[in-house]
Amino acid sequence: MQINWQVVYQTTKGSVFQCTLTNRFIVEFSHTQTSFSVLDFRQFRRMVNAIDMRQMALRTDDAHDVAILSPPHTDRCFVLTLCEVVHLRDLLNGAGFMLDLNRMLSDCGCSFPEEVIA
């Protein structure tokens, strides 16, 4: 983890950080790091949530064994199994929830010491 990165959300399978210098989100998943602008992070999260996991689980043909995603404005390509889709969705939705919660608390004028947030 870089010194300017703050943890947004973390699971056993990955982490989402926010860089305090560039205001970019860094998704660390499957032993790789991918950097996103705020808008690109939201779009990538929508892409992952749009994957039909039920169809992946029920279909037996090879075409549905993996989901292939090409995030916006990156040269990265995610080739995900059903289990990886579940883990990535959990990671991104958890990060999205923490960002929404932080925004709501900020709107209410609430602030917490840095030690409580980490």
C-alpha positions in Angstrom: 0.0 0.0 0.0 1.3 3.5 -0.9 1.6 6.2 1.7 -1.0 8.4 0.1 -3.6 5.6 -0.2 -6.5 5.4 2.3 -8.4 2.1 2.6 -12.0 2.6 1.5 -13.0 -1.1 1.9 -11.2 -4.4 2.2 -12.2 -8.1 2.1 -10.0 -11.2 2.2 -10.1 -11.2 -1.6 -9.1 -7.6 -2.3 -9.1 -3.9 -1.4 -10.2 -0.6 -2.7 -8.0 2.4 -1.9 -8.4 6.1 -2.6 -5.3 8.1 -3.4 -5.3 11.4 -1.5 -3.0 13.1 -4.1 -4.8 12.1 -7.3 -8.3 11.4 -6.0 -8.3 8.1 -7.9 -9.5 4.7 -6.7 -7.2 1.8 -6.8 -8.8 -1.6 -6.9 -6.5 -4.4 -5.8 -8.0 -7.7 -6.8 -6.6 -11.0 -8.0 -3.0 -9.9 -7.4 -3.3 -6.8 -9.7 -4.0 -3.2 -9.1 -6.2 -1.1 -11.4 -6.6 2.7 -11.1 -9.9 4.4 -11.8 -11.2 8.0 -11.8 -14.3 8.5 -9.7 -16.6 8.2 -12.8 -14.8 5.2 -14.2 -15.0 3.4 -10.8 -18.8 3.9 -10.7 -19.1 2.7 -14.3 -16.9 -0.4 -13.6 -19.1 -1.1 -10.5 -22.2 -1.0 -12.7 -20.5 -3.3 -15.2 -19.8 -5.9 -12.5 -23.3 -5.6 -11.1 -24.8 -6.1 -14.5 -23.2 -9.6 -14.9 -26.0 -12.2 -14.8 -24.6 -14.6 -12.2 -27.6 -16.8 -12.4 -27.1 -17.4 -16.1 -23.4 -18.1 -15.5 -24.3 -20.7 -12.8 -27.1 -22.4 -14.8 -25.6 -22.6 -18.3 -23.4 -25.5 -19.1 -21.8 -24.3 -22.3 -18.2 -23.0 -22.3 -19.3 -19.4 -23.3 -20.7 -18.9 -19.8 -17.8 -20.2 -17.8 -16.3 -16.7 -17.5 -17.3 -13.1 -17.7 -14.9 -10.8 -19.6 -14.9 -7.1 -18.6 -12.8 -4.3 -20.1 -13.0 -1.4 -17.6 -13.2 2.1 -19.0 -10.0 4.0 -19.7 -7.7 1.2 -18.7 -5.6 -1.4 -20.7 -6.7 -4.0 -18.2 -9.1 -6.9 -19.0 -10.8 -8.9 -16.2 -11.6 -12.5 -17.0 -13.7 -13.7 -14.1 -15.1 -17.0 -13.0 -18.4 -17.1 -11.2 -16.7 -17.1 -7.8 -14.5 -14.2 -8.8 -17.6 -12.2 -9.9 -19.1 -12.8 -6.5 -15.9 -11.6 -4.7 -15.4 -8.6 -6.9 -19.0 -7.6 -6.6 -18.8 -7.8 -2.8 -15.6 -5.7 -2.9 -17.0 -3.0 -5.1 -20.4 -2.8 -3.5 -18.8 -2.6 -0.1 -16.6 0.2 -1.2 -19.6 2.0 -2.8 -21.5 1.7 0.5 -18.6 3.1 2.5 -18.3 6.0 0.1 -22.1 6.7 0.3 -21.9 6.5 4.1 -19.0 8.9 4.2 -20.9 11.3 2.0 -24.0 11.1 4.2 -22.0 11.7 7.4 -20.2 14.6 5.8 -23.5 16.1 4.7 -24.7 15.9 8.3 -21.5 17.6 9.5 -20.2 14.5 11.3 -16.5 13.8 11.3 -14.5 11.1 12.9 -10.8 10.9 14.0 -8.6 9.2 11.5 -8.0 6.3 13.9 -11.7 5.4 14.0 -12.1 5.3 10.3 -9.1 3.1 9.7 
